[in-house]
Every structure is written in C-alpha cells, then in structure tokens.
C-alpha cells in the first residue's frame, strides 16, 4: 500500500478498448484532455461534435440529434456580437456568415451520425448539474456565448430529470448501434463560479445519476476520473494556478489509470511506441547537421516504417514524411 495515496478500486470492462476500434467522446472540457491524448496515440477518435458541453441535458440532446441526424436551419441560429451562433454549440461553430455557420454545424452533425453508427466506445464526461434556459423562449441552452446573465434562468437539475434524459438517449443509441459500449466519467474540474458548496451538490447529483445508469444498462461503465483527482491526488500541486483545472501532472495521472484499466495490454504497448515517436518528432536538435542527429532520424524512420507495416490501419504519413532521410 502506498503511504501517500488513498487506494481506489478501478474495475475496467471485460473486453477493454483496443486498436482499431472507434471512440466518440462527448461532454465537458475534461473530455478533450482524454480525447486529445487518444488522438495523439492514433486511436480512431471523434470528440465533441457540438463542442464542449457541461450539463447532462445538453449532452443527451446532442447525442439524440446525431442519431436523427438533425439538420439545423437558419431559424436555429441567432446573431450576437457580430457572429451567427447556436445555443446548442460551442463558439467554435460561430462565424460572421449565417450560411457558413450552418454548413459547419450540419457537416459536424452528419459526421457524428456516420461515426456513431460504427462507434465501439462512447465516453461521456459530465461537468455540471446546473443548466441554463433562455428566459424569452424558455429554451434550454448548452452555451451562453457570454450573453448578458439576465437573459438566462439557472437551475440545478434534479436526479430524476437527468436520469430521464440520459436514459432515453442511451436506449436510442443502443438501438441505433448494437455494439456500442459507454464509459461515463465525472469531470474533476470544479465549477467554482457556482460556489464551492453548490459545486459539490452538483457533482454529487451527477455521480448518483451515473451510478444508477451503470447499474441499469449492460455495456456501461464508470471510470473514476473525479475520484482520482479529488480523493487520491487531493493536493493543489496537481492543479493549475486557477486551483480548479487539473494540471499536466494531474491529467497524466488520470490518463495513466485510464490506459491501465480501460485499454487492452497489446494496445497499450502499441500506444507507448506511438508516444515515443511523438516525443521524437517534437525533439528540436541543437545541431541538426551532426552525424548523431542523422543517425537518430534514421532510427526513427526505421521504427515508423516497421510500425506502419505491422499496423496498416494506422496513418503514419506525417511521421514518415518528418523522419524521411534527406
């Protein structure tokens, strides 16, 4: 037993993630920490087709919209601060041209629909049980786009509301894709703007909702990212200066546990080889004309060629181009 860390029991799925399975991620900003690392390791990933989403109702609505797939119309957008925007999407989808915004949104909807049809794993990260409604239309919003606060009504969702919406989404997704497996996580990022006590109430409700869903549905699992940061690490040295977001060391610790318990051993080994190539690519030599550096490049190119030959379903085009001997 480690005298400096509380022990935590993590139970992974009986058949863990492996290459070349498809992985979709949806949810809070912590989703993108996981998703980006999986992408760097060349897993087949699609993350946040609506952009970052925090509350369970926004997540459930977005997932159902991919199943249909919903086609957004001009009346679904609003013009604010010189941009055409969607209440269901992150600002990344906002542009100065209405047609361009619709094109980007609907292209993402269609891509998500096609990907979800063949997805093996869906990772859902819930960030907050607080939701916002546009007062004027009593319309739920996923992103407030920095509009004035008095435009919105804020509500702490009940466990029953969140269960009803996520339950429907899961039923429909599993009917749509019979091979789908779902991993739930709770973001360890604390929403301090809500207040410390309110944030804890919010996280407690999310945890209760997720555990009820995992108890009900087969092929659903819970990865304790929240507990790993809040209960195991338990120290502000694992957070950024804002004391809210886990820093690099904290997120790496969570990712190591995810790989250990949720990714098959042979795929972990391959991911490690890819990670080494990524580090080698980022290496900036002081003396690129030396024999030692040319030998280094030659060795990396040889490793890349070998991996590309063994795993033809992975794309090593960029690495082959970068390490190609001059």
Secondary structure, DSSP 8 states (H G I E B T S, - for coil): --TTS--------SS-B-TT-EEEEEESHHHHHHHHHHHHTT-EEEE-TT----SHHHHHHHHHHHHHT----GGGEEEETTEEEETTS-GGG-BSSHHHHHHHHHHHHHHHHHHHHH-SEEEEEE--SEEEEETTTTEEES--TT--GGGEEEEE--HHHHHHHHHHHHHHHHHH-TT-EEEEEE-----GGG-HHHHHHHHHHHHHHHHHHHHHSTTEEE--HHHIIIIII-SGGGB-TTSSSB-HHHHHHHHHHHHHHHB-HHHHHHHHHHHHHHHHHH---S-TTSHHHHHHHHHHHHHHHHHHHH-TTS--HHHHHHH---
